Amino acid sequence: MKVCIVGAGPAGSMAGLEFAKRGATVSIFDPSHPREKPCGGGLTGKSLALLPEGAGHDPLPARRVQSCRFDTARGLMIELDLGEPVGIVARSEFDAWLLRRAVEAGARHLNDRITRVDATGRVRTLAGLEETFDLIVGADGANSLVRRTFLTATPKERRWMACGWYARGDSEMVVRFLKDVEGYLWLFPRAGHVGVGIGAPLGNPPTRDLLALLEREVARAFPAMARDEDTPYYAHTIPSPGEDGATLREMAGLKWALVGDAAALADPITGEGIFYALRSGQLLAETMMTGASAQAYAERAMEELGHDLMRAARLYKKFFAPGFTDRMLDYADRSPALSRVMVDLVLGKQDYVSLKRRLVMTLPRFGWDLATAPVRRAWRRQAARSVV
Ligand SMILES: Cc1cc2nc3c(=O)[nH]c(=O)nc-3n(C[C@H](O)[C@H](O)[C@H](O)COP(=O)(O)OP(=O)(O)OC[C@H]3O[C@@H](n4cnc5c(N)ncnc54)[C@H](O)[C@@H]3O)c2cc1C
């Protein structure tokens, strides 16, 4: 099978690696490397688990972080021990690392931009190349040309705007929920610098106001991370599926398929997209290299990823309703059982489909935790005094 992959982000490189491993002839087109993709670069455990082994001399360029501080504008704060690390990467390094794995597996990387694709499998590039493929894979991100050619762009209502800057220095990992914003602010420490950012529904508030809010909040609460005049902003959208999943059912045709952001596969609550990019790239190759159709890939993606993302889309409004995140942090602070659920959500071990069931099963333990919380607090204070 002759496969054209448009884009060498995580979705494209993973698809390229998996197709090449299975014997396909793979061409990955992307003129942007080396480049930094605007991103927090957070890799949950489920993303880390999908990654190929790096060669001994070329280990995964990730910083491992073991705890995360969650807080709210009202002053609630908890420090969660994640038990197992999450990775944080600079996308310039991570994407190049994954592309090297695809090339090692036999894929060809062409430093060229695709300017046209059609339903017969024919592509044209900026450098003037014209070639026909058995399959065109749209791994070309949030503003995908492949998506716009065969479907329509992901609408504004299903996109987040995520923006910020990279600050010099170091910080703990922080997620902060802000009043009146259906999203959150983050500080993600990487090797040598910190990703500072904020995400919220596109246009609500307008990007200019979102950045101004981020500047104010960081200057007030984390002055060492404040942006200096020479530091540029970054901004990019994150597309995600709606509640009905119609777009998920139509993400492949006879000779084309979409993966990652091009397929709008990202978590509408957290903005996590790297896992979905990696897994959809893998799923596509696994499915098509057994002789199944691109449509069979869309069905598998719906089954494995789609239902959970649709559930997340339904939970979105409740999650960011006034007071919810305050209550969540307050309860997690008083209940080890609930904070375990939160940790599993952060690590990607707890899906949305079974979340309600797990919360119901946690209720008796939660009640006990709340009743005994004052005793645990007294122990903690006592232990802190004896250390001093
Ligand atoms: C600010 C921000 C923070 C985020 N933080 C996180 C996070 O911490 N964790 C997480 O999991 N997700 C995060 N995400 C989401 C994550 O960045 C995306 O979901 C992920 O990058 C999607 O990967 P992809 O391969 O589908 O697309 P991309 O990473 O966007 O890659 C697409 C590639 O296609 C190339 N391309 C585009 N058009 C063409 C063309 N015509 N021809 C050839 N090449 C082309 C581009 O140059 C690019 O290299 C964040 C997103 C944003 C915006």
The ligand as a Tripos MOL2 file, in Angstrom:
@<TRIPOS>MOLECULE
LIG
   53    58     1     0     0
SMALL
NO_CHARGES

@<TRIPOS>ATOM
      1 C1         -1.6450   25.8130   23.5110 C.3       1 LIG1
      2 C2         -1.9670   24.3580   23.4250 C.ar      1 LIG1
      3 C3         -1.6400   23.5220   24.4880 C.ar      1 LIG1
      4 C4         -1.8650   22.1420   24.3970 C.ar      1 LIG1
      5 N1         -1.4400   21.3460   25.4200 N.ar      1 LIG1
      6 C5         -1.5680   19.9960   25.2980 C.ar      1 LIG1
      7 C6         -1.0330   19.1450   26.3030 C.ar      1 LIG1
      8 O1         -0.4010   19.5830   27.2640 O.2       1 LIG1
      9 N2         -1.2040   17.8050   26.1440 N.ar      1 LIG1
     10 C7         -1.8650   17.2770   25.0780 C.ar      1 LIG1
     11 O2         -2.0210   16.0540   25.0020 O.2       1 LIG1
     12 N3         -2.3690   18.0790   24.1050 N.ar      1 LIG1
     13 C8         -2.2260   19.4070   24.1820 C.ar      1 LIG1
     14 N4         -2.6830   20.2190   23.1770 N.ar      1 LIG1
     15 C9         -3.2810   19.6050   21.9750 C.3       1 LIG1
     16 C10        -2.1760   19.0710   21.0460 C.3       1 LIG1
     17 O3         -1.2200   20.0830   20.7900 O.3       1 LIG1
     18 C11        -2.7690   18.5970   19.7220 C.3       1 LIG1
     19 O4         -3.9260   17.8420   19.9670 O.3       1 LIG1
     20 C12        -1.7620   17.7460   18.9420 C.3       1 LIG1
     21 O5         -0.6540   18.5140   18.5520 O.3       1 LIG1
     22 C13        -2.4150   17.1470   17.6990 C.3       1 LIG1
     23 O6         -1.4330   16.4860   16.9380 O.3       1 LIG1
     24 P1         -1.5760   16.3530   15.3570 P.3       1 LIG1
     25 O7         -0.4250   15.5360   14.9050 O.co2     1 LIG1
     26 O8         -2.9460   15.9230   15.0120 O.co2     1 LIG1
     27 O9         -1.4650   17.8410   14.7830 O.3       1 LIG1
     28 P2         -0.2600   18.8880   14.8950 P.3       1 LIG1
     29 O10         0.5620   18.6220   16.0750 O.co2     1 LIG1
     30 O11        -0.8810   20.2210   14.7390 O.co2     1 LIG1
     31 O12         0.6360   18.5760   13.6120 O.3       1 LIG1
     32 C14         0.1870   18.8830   12.3300 C.3       1 LIG1
     33 C15         1.3810   18.9860   11.4060 C.3       1 LIG1
     34 O13         0.8890   19.1120   10.0620 O.3       1 LIG1
     35 C16         1.7090   20.0170    9.3650 C.3       1 LIG1
     36 N5          0.9270   20.5180    8.2150 N.ar      1 LIG1
     37 C17        -0.1710   21.3140    8.2350 C.ar      1 LIG1
     38 N6         -0.6150   21.5400    6.9800 N.ar      1 LIG1
     39 C18         0.2360   20.8660    6.1540 C.ar      1 LIG1
     40 C19         0.3180   20.7220    4.7240 C.ar      1 LIG1
     41 N7         -0.5890   21.2960    3.9120 N.pl3     1 LIG1
     42 N8          1.3180   19.9700    4.2060 N.ar      1 LIG1
     43 C20         2.2320   19.3570    5.0180 C.ar      1 LIG1
     44 N9          2.2080   19.4790    6.3730 N.ar      1 LIG1
     45 C21         1.2160   20.2220    6.9230 C.ar      1 LIG1
     46 C22         2.0330   21.0920   10.4050 C.3       1 LIG1
     47 O14         3.1980   21.7910   10.0430 O.3       1 LIG1
     48 C23         2.2320   20.2340   11.6660 C.3       1 LIG1
     49 O15         3.5900   19.8520   11.8130 O.3       1 LIG1
     50 C24        -2.4880   21.5960   23.2410 C.ar      1 LIG1
     51 C25        -2.8420   22.4430   22.1900 C.ar      1 LIG1
     52 C26        -2.6000   23.8060   22.2750 C.ar      1 LIG1
     53 C27        -2.9790   24.6860   21.1310 C.3       1 LIG1
@<TRIPOS>BOND
     1     1     2 1
     2     2     3 ar
     3     2    52 ar
     4     3     4 ar
     5     4     5 ar
     6     4    50 ar
     7     5     6 ar
     8     6     7 ar
     9     6    13 1
    10     7     8 2
    11     7     9 ar
    12     9    10 ar
    13    10    11 2
    14    10    12 ar
    15    12    13 ar
    16    13    14 ar
    17    14    15 1
    18    14    50 ar
    19    15    16 1
    20    16    17 1
    21    16    18 1
    22    18    19 1
    23    18    20 1
    24    20    21 1
    25    20    22 1
    26    22    23 1
    27    23    24 1
    28    24    25 2
    29    24    26 1
    30    24    27 1
    31    27    28 1
    32    28    29 2
    33    28    30 1
    34    28    31 1
    35    31    32 1
    36    32    33 1
    37    33    34 1
    38    33    48 1
    39    34    35 1
    40    35    36 1
    41    35    46 1
    42    36    37 ar
    43    36    45 ar
    44    37    38 ar
    45    38    39 ar
    46    39    40 ar
    47    39    45 ar
    48    40    41 1
    49    40    42 ar
    50    42    43 ar
    51    43    44 ar
    52    44    45 ar
    53    46    47 1
    54    46    48 1
    55    48    49 1
    56    50    51 ar
    57    51    52 ar
    58    52    53 1
@<TRIPOS>SUBSTRUCTURE
     1 LIG1         1 GROUP 0 **** ****
